[in-house]
């Protein structure tokens, strides 16, 4: 019965996690996971391979499909503004990964993760590289980097 519920949860998350498929990079850390696809809603800019424009005061959904090489009973999710010199944690993110993917996470089993991201009005308007991590208790992780552009309104970055 538990597997059926988990399967239905994954299917439900996948249905909710519609959005445009975007380009992403794998992280350089020792990652124990294959990220198959990353989707952002809204992101019409993906058709031109441009960073997703995220408007201050609105929400965006970030979703991805992954197959981990690790098991996890609990999962931690983190997002960072990433730069060459350092990573700054994304303010206000809920780090309880099991709220946004089905747990336990099973090695070799394809799953989906979907998070509704609030773009705060206080965020500076500019382009960012965002690193997204989903990890188990032993710090084994899925990790990728996407590009976004935070704007005051559609088509304007500042």
ChimeraX attribute file (.defattr): number of C-alpha atoms within 10 A of each C-alpha:
attribute: neighborCount
match mode: 1-to-1
recipient: residues
	/A:1	6
	/A:2	7
	/A:3	8
	/A:4	9
	/A:5	11
	/A:6	16
	/A:7	14
	/A:8	13
	/A:9	17
	/A:10	20
	/A:11	14
	/A:12	12
	/A:13	20
	/A:14	18
	/A:15	10
	/A:16	12
	/A:17	23
	/A:18	16
	/A:19	19
	/A:20	19
	/A:21	18
	/A:22	22
	/A:23	15
	/A:24	18
	/A:25	12
	/A:26	16
	/A:27	14
	/A:28	9
	/A:29	10
	/A:30	10
	/A:31	18
	/A:32	17
	/A:33	20
	/A:34	18
	/A:35	20
	/A:36	13
	/A:37	14
	/A:38	23
	/A:39	21
	/A:40	25
	/A:41	19
	/A:42	18
	/A:43	20
	/A:44	17
	/A:45	14
	/A:46	18
	/A:47	10
	/A:48	8
	/A:49	12
	/A:50	15
	/A:51	20
	/A:52	23
	/A:53	25
	/A:54	27
	/A:55	23
	/A:56	19
	/A:57	14
	/A:58	12
	/A:59	16
	/A:60	19
	/A:61	18
	/A:62	20
	/A:63	26
	/A:64	20
	/A:65	19
	/A:66	21
	/A:67	19
	/A:68	25
	/A:69	17
	/A:70	19
	/A:71	19
	/A:72	18
	/A:73	12
	/A:74	16
	/A:75	26
	/A:76	18
	/A:77	22
	/A:78	17
	/A:79	21
	/A:80	19
	/A:81	18
	/A:82	18
	/A:83	12
	/A:84	5
	/A:85	5
	/A:86	9
	/A:87	14
	/A:88	12
	/A:89	14
	/A:90	16
	/A:91	13
	/A:92	10
	/A:93	15
	/A:94	16
	/A:95	15
	/A:96	14
	/A:97	21
	/A:98	18
	/A:99	16
	/A:100	20
	/A:101	24
	/A:102	22
	/A:103	16
	/A:104	14
	/A:105	22
	/A:106	16
	/A:107	14
	/A:108	14
	/A:109	12
	/A:110	15
	/A:111	24
	/A:112	23
	/A:113	22
	/A:114	23
	/A:115	21
	/A:116	16
	/A:117	15
	/A:118	17
	/A:119	18
	/A:120	15
	/A:121	14
	/A:122	8
	/A:123	14
	/A:124	15
	/A:125	18
	/A:126	14
	/A:127	17
	/A:128	19
	/A:129	17
	/A:130	21
	/A:131	24
	/A:132	21
	/A:133	22
	/A:134	24
	/A:135	24
	/A:136	20
	/A:137	12
	/A:138	10
	/A:139	14
	/A:140	20
	/A:141	24
	/A:142	25
	/A:143	25
	/A:144	22
	/A:145	22
	/A:146	19
	/A:147	19
	/A:148	19
	/A:149	18
	/A:150	24
	/A:151	22
	/A:152	18
	/A:153	15
	/A:154	11
	/A:155	10
	/A:156	13
	/A:157	16
	/A:158	10
